[in-house]
Amino acid sequence: MKIEGSIRSNLMSAIVSARRWRGRPVHRDTLVFWQSVLDHGRRAVTGPLAEPVGELVAELEQELAQAKGA
């Protein structure tokens, strides 16, 4: 899958989607996509042009932990 748009909007979309699927089985490809959005977010926080997305990265990390645990 290709990630398009801002990192912030992708993180927010992934968080909303993960919350919508909370407690239900999630397809592996979806988990992989959410993880790649998370990886982009982590790089954005630490990169030379750091974006203020640390809170969103933490929220998505939490949602992914719950999704993988379900």
Buried (B, 14 or more C-beta within 10 A) or exposed (E): EEEEEEBBEBBBEBBEBBEEBEEEEBEEEBBEBBBBBBEBBBEBBEEEEEBEBBEBBEBBBEBBEBBEEE
